[in-house]
Amino acid sequence: MVGFAESKKKYNPQEEGYGNSRQWKRAFFHRMSTEEAQETLNDDDPYSILGIREGATKSDIKKAYYKMAMKWHPDKNPDKIDLATEMMKKINAAYSILI
């Protein structure tokens, strides 16, 4: 059983990967700092990355995040691993900014 302190440990995809369900759950709840997210996105619009309109509800943002994360997950795109990893970074950054 995971203790409270362990469950709050920051998720690091470079060290842990996106492989199993426990890691996937930690990645889903991982949020970047605003500065880190803006640096990752450069000038990209977070709404366009998630494929939603401005003013979307929190529920719509979460649904769009999950949909895009499933589409671009590195395990689902083994032939395009570099592109998938880059897209996952952008998707996480967009989600971090909008949530």
N, C-alpha and C positions, 0 to 999 in steps of 0.2 A: 504494500500500500504506500502511495506517495504522500509524504507529509506536506503541510501547507507551505513551508519554506521552499521545498523542492518544486512544488507546482508553480511558484512565482518566478522560477529561474528563467532568465531571458533566453529565447530561442535563437539559435544561430544556424541558419541554413547551410553556411559554408562548412561548418564543422559536422553537423548532424545529418544533412541531407533532407529530402522530403519523403523518404521511403515508407515507413510503416504508419499505421493509423494514429499512434500516439504522437509521432513527429508531425503528422498532418494536422492534428488538432492544435498542437502548439503553434504551428505556422499560421493557422487560421486566426488565432487570437493574438499573434504577434503584431505589434504596431510600431512603425518606425517613428523616430522623432520628426517633428515638422521640418527641421532643417535638412535632415537626411533624406526625407521623402521628396522635398522640393529639388534637392540636388540630383536625385535619381531620375526625376521626371524631366528635368531641364525646363523646356518651355511647353511640354505636352500638357494637354488639358486632362485632368483626372476623370472628368465625366466621359470624355470620348474614349479613353482607355477601357473603362468599364462598360461602355456602350449604353449609357443612360443619359437622360435629359437633366438639365440643371433644375434644382429644386426637388429632386427625387427624395422620397422618404428614406428613413434609416433602413426600413425593411427592404425597399427596392435596391438600395446600395449593397446590402448584405447578399441578396439573391444574385445580383450582377457579379459581385466579387466571387461568390462560390462558382457560378457558371463559368466565368473566365478562368478561374484557377483550375477548374477541372479540364477545361479545354487546353490550357497551356502548361499543364503540369509536366515537368521533365520526364517522369516515368511514362507518360502517355505519348511523348514525342521523342523516342530514343534516336531517331534519325536527324532531328533538329535540336539537339540538346543545348547548344549555345544560344540559339534564338529563344527556346523555351525558358531557359534560365533568365535571360534578359527580360522577357515578357513577364515572368513571375515577379521579378524585382519591381517592374513598373506597376503591375497589378497591386502588389502589396503597398507600394508607395501611394498609389491613387486611393486605395482603401483607407490607409492611415490618415491621409489628408481629409477625406470626406467624412469619416466617422469621427 
